[in-house]
Amino acid sequence: MKKSIFKTLAKINKAVLPSYSKDEDFDLAKASKLQMALIGYKTWITKNALD
């Protein structure tokens, strides 16, 4: 049950939220707090969807 919720959230995130890994000029050291929060959120969702 929990895993299916995270898989659904991961699909929604992929469609809605920006992907920073595709941006060649993106520097993690210079990311804003909002960008860091989005990266952390997407990582947390992905980690829980794969477990």
VOGU-3710 file (C-alpha; in Angstrom, 3 decimals, decimal comma):
1> mkksifktla> 0,000/0,000/0,000  2,679/2,510/1,067  4,929/1,626/-1,852  2,150/2,148/-4,402  1,478/5,631/-3,025  5,134/6,582/-3,429  5,242/5,125/-6,943  2,226/7,257/-7,872  3,844/10,341/-6,332  7,058/9,610/-8,259
11> kinkavlpsy> 5,140/9,544/-11,554  3,399/12,828/-10,703  6,730/14,413/-9,719  8,318/13,343/-12,978  5,523/14,982/-14,956  5,164/18,177/-12,921  8,410/19,114/-11,175  11,525/20,345/-13,010  14,440/18,013/-13,656  17,722/19,642/-12,714
21> skdedfdlak> 19,856/16,734/-13,888  19,088/17,544/-17,535  20,334/21,124/-17,171  24,020/21,254/-18,139  24,627/24,565/-16,332  23,071/23,486/-13,019  25,506/23,654/-10,113  24,394/21,993/-6,897  26,662/24,250/-4,853  24,859/27,327/-6,196
31> asklqmalig> 21,313/25,959/-5,888  18,734/28,041/-4,057  16,959/26,773/-0,958  13,828/26,040/-2,999  15,825/24,014/-5,514  17,522/22,087/-2,712  14,139/21,403/-1,106  12,757/20,075/-4,408  15,800/17,859/-4,912  15,465/16,501/-1,380
41> yktwitknal> 11,737/15,873/-1,792  12,190/14,074/-5,107  15,018/11,984/-3,645  12,897/11,004/-0,635  9,949/10,011/-2,852  12,189/8,007/-5,196  13,941/6,241/-2,304  10,630/5,187/-0,772  9,198/4,113/-4,131  12,155/1,779/-4,718
51> d> 12,266/0,164/-1,254
//
